[in-house]
């Protein structure tokens, strides 16, 4: 055993001891197991149905974003969205390339054009996340002990909103000056890069249409209303009776926490869930840990299963599709 392995082993043992002393020593395993095994099948089915509905709404919004470039039917966009999000859940954020790769493969939309619409979607989602968070803050009723946690969530929310707004403004600037930028790059003898910039800007064509921009914002609002309801139904499925506003606060924290996690395993999702349900909703640690595992599986497993079945029906192996994502990522990053 080399010294690096020895240090890692010592740190692991120390972590297990600290975890046992501070968390597992008085852990009520009976409550943990009962929290995992007690669920409402009706609300569980409703949560899964609304989860899949979010992908349909995302596909409709994506169709509107792509309309100035190419009219793509909702069906292919729906399956591209399902496959893309399943790839993110399995491979991590590097798999953001999955959706544009799939769309290029099936609908011949330029990769960089499709990628531009994906980036816009992420900015819109960040802004809507802040909007539902603000609405929840105005209506939620929580114990006084939660005031410090709410203050931290507000600060994180404003930070995300600021980054999203600034990034959106940069996209508007890029779309307005794309001819000059591409011309300058081409003048410096990088024609391939200039072509990529022009393809990317085509994905921002909706910026020039007030009607399309308003439609996209309305679709985003509807999408996040459904996401909030899906989270609420998931709480009911775990027999947790809290207001929609309280559930929305947890949903926002989990969405932010999910940005930092291990592919296929999680981490940020579960930590954010346990932190919010224990400090905001005052759940026992055992119940919070159990429901965090339940919520993680319920949020990700249906998407992965549906995507895998679709790929099999198309005669595409998961390994083949994964390799195509990695190959495309290596070309552009």
PyMOL commands that set and color helices and strands:
alter all, ss='L'
color gray80, all
select helices_A, chain A and resi 3-24+29-37+41-66+74-91+93-107+111-139+144-176+178-187+191-202+205-208+210-237+244-257+268-279+285-313+318-332
alter helices_A, ss='H'
color red, helices_A
deselect
rebuild
show_as cartoon
